[in-house]
Amino acid sequence: MLREWGHQFALPLRDNAGLEPLEIWHAEEFAGHLERAREHIRPWVGPAFVTDGLDGARATLRRYAERQAADGARLYGIRLDGALVGGVMFTDFSTASGSCEIGCWLEPAAEGHGLVTQACRALLDWAFTCRGLHRAEWHCRSDNDRSSAVAKRLGMTLEGVRRESWPYAGVRHDKQIWAILAPEWRAAENAG
């Protein structure tokens, strides 16, 4: 159930945490959040996402707003005790192909609270139940154990590894591709 969080709508994840759309007017707060999170998330997310300063934050939010306006990618913030501490997103969203890819990021202080798993469940439920998508993917570096654990908790299946397809700091890393299909999601939701 949606409730108002500050001056916009949010989906409660639990009493002190919520999920809300990130919009261009959040640029200053998003820039401050990235300043706290940047070095922690840099190895694990795409380089275009980890921007510097207010202009970079605004550009990231604008890029996602434009893609959402075209019924594509979307960006959501996770708040803990009112503070922006991370988020989840549809890095790709296509009703034409019936598929999406989700991703996440968190500040170090917000890890270990189950926030990403809860937020990703909300995205998957919306994609499968409301939008009728058939497939959701999760991509992560093979050495990102925390990210792989989230994919497992979401009921995803490791479908394969793209060898040396993730360049970072002059080194090429393997990328895991996880996925779940709508019938699998519905079966797990009905069983739980």
C-alpha positions in Angstrom: 0.0 0.0 0.0 1.3 3.4 -0.9 1.6 6.2 1.6 3.0 9.7 1.5 6.7 10.0 2.4 7.7 13.6 2.6 6.2 15.2 -0.5 5.7 12.1 -2.6 4.3 8.6 -2.6 6.3 5.7 -1.2 5.8 2.0 -0.7 6.6 1.0 2.9 9.2 -1.8 3.1 8.8 -1.8 6.9 8.1 0.8 9.7 11.3 2.8 9.2 12.0 2.1 5.5 10.3 2.9 2.2 10.7 2.8 -1.5 9.9 5.8 -3.7 10.5 7.0 -7.2 13.7 9.2 -7.6 13.0 12.2 -9.7 15.0 15.2 -11.0 14.0 17.3 -8.1 15.9 14.9 -5.8 19.2 15.8 -7.5 20.8 17.5 -4.5 19.9 14.7 -2.1 20.9 12.1 -4.7 24.3 13.8 -5.2 24.9 13.8 -1.4 23.9 10.1 -1.3 26.3 9.2 -4.1 29.1 11.1 -2.4 28.6 8.7 0.6 28.2 5.6 -1.6 30.4 6.2 -4.6 33.6 4.2 -3.7 31.6 1.4 -2.2 29.4 0.8 -5.2 31.8 1.8 -8.0 33.1 -1.7 -8.7 29.6 -3.2 -8.9 27.5 -0.8 -10.9 27.8 0.7 -14.4 30.2 3.7 -14.7 27.5 6.0 -16.0 25.6 5.6 -12.8 28.4 6.6 -10.4 28.5 10.3 -11.2 30.3 13.2 -9.5 28.6 16.3 -8.2 25.2 17.9 -8.6 25.3 18.1 -12.4 26.2 14.4 -12.7 23.4 13.4 -10.3 20.9 15.6 -12.2 22.0 14.0 -15.5 21.5 10.5 -14.1 18.0 11.3 -12.8 17.1 13.0 -16.1 18.3 10.0 -18.1 16.0 7.7 -16.0 13.1 10.1 -16.2 13.3 10.3 -20.0 13.5 6.5 -20.2 10.5 6.1 -17.8 8.5 8.6 -19.8 9.0 6.2 -22.8 7.9 3.2 -20.6 11.4 2.0 -20.1 13.9 2.0 -17.3 12.9 3.3 -13.9 14.8 4.4 -10.7 13.6 4.1 -7.1 15.2 5.3 -3.9 15.3 3.3 -0.6 14.9 5.4 2.5 15.9 4.3 6.0 14.7 6.5 8.8 14.0 9.2 6.2 17.4 9.2 4.6 18.2 8.1 1.1 20.5 5.1 1.5 20.3 3.3 -1.8 17.9 2.1 -4.4 16.7 -0.3 -7.0 16.0 0.1 -10.6 14.8 -1.3 -13.8 18.0 -0.9 -15.9 16.0 -2.2 -18.8 12.2 -2.5 -19.2 10.4 -3.6 -22.3 6.8 -4.5 -22.6 7.4 -5.4 -26.3 9.8 -8.2 -25.4 8.1 -8.9 -22.0 11.3 -8.6 -20.1 13.2 -6.4 -17.7 16.5 -6.3 -15.8 16.7 -5.1 -12.3 19.6 -3.8 -10.3 20.4 -2.2 -6.9 22.9 -0.3 -4.9 23.3 0.6 -1.2 25.5 2.7 1.1 27.6 0.5 3.4 25.6 1.6 6.5 22.3 0.3 5.0 23.6 -3.2 4.2 22.3 -6.2 6.1 18.8 -5.0 6.7 17.1 -6.9 3.9 16.1 -3.6 2.2 17.3 -4.6 -1.3 15.5 -7.9 -1.3 12.3 -6.3 -0.2 12.5 -3.5 -2.7 13.4 -5.9 -5.5 10.4 -8.1 -4.6 8.2 -5.0 -5.0 9.7 -4.3 -8.5 9.3 -8.0 -9.6 5.7 -8.2 -8.3 4.8 -5.0 -10.2 6.6 -6.1 -13.4 4.9 -9.5 -13.4 1.5 -8.8 -11.9 0.7 -5.2 -13.1 2.6 -5.0 -16.3 2.4 -8.6 -17.5 6.1 -9.1 -18.2 7.3 -12.6 -18.6 11.0 -12.5 -17.7 13.2 -10.6 -15.3 17.0 -10.7 -15.3 19.7 -9.8 -12.7 23.3 -9.2 -13.9 26.2 -9.0 -11.5 29.9 -9.5 -11.3 30.7 -13.1 -10.5 32.7 -12.1 -7.4 29.8 -10.0 -6.0 28.6 -12.5 -3.4 26.1 -10.0 -1.9 24.4 -9.4 -5.2 24.3 -13.1 -6.1 22.7 -13.8 -2.7 19.9 -11.4 -3.5 19.3 -13.1 -6.8 19.0 -16.4 -5.0 16.7 -15.0 -2.3 14.4 -13.7 -5.2 14.1 -17.2 -6.5 16.2 -16.5 -9.6 18.1 -19.2 -11.5 21.8 -18.7 -12.6 21.5 -19.1 -16.3 25.1 -18.5 -17.2 28.3 -16.6 -17.0 29.6 -14.1 -19.6 33.3 -14.5 -19.4 35.4 -11.3 -18.9 32.5 -9.1 -20.0 32.6 -6.6 -17.1 35.6 -4.2 -17.4 36.6 -2.4 -14.2 39.9 -0.6 -13.3 41.8 -2.3 -16.2 40.6 -5.8 -15.3 37.9 -7.8 -17.1 35.5 -9.7 -14.7 33.0 -12.4 -15.4 29.3 -11.5 -15.3 26.6 -13.7 -14.0 23.2 -13.7 -15.6 20.3 -14.7 -13.3 16.6 -14.8 -14.3 13.1 -15.6 -13.1 10.1 -16.2 -15.2 6.5 -15.0 -14.4 5.2 -18.5 -13.8 8.1 -19.2 -11.4 7.4 -16.0 -9.6 3.7 -16.7 -9.2 4.3 -20.3 -8.0 6.8 -19.0 -5.4 4.4 -16.3 -4.3 1.5 -18.7 -4.0 3.7 -21.2 -2.0 4.9 -18.6 0.4 
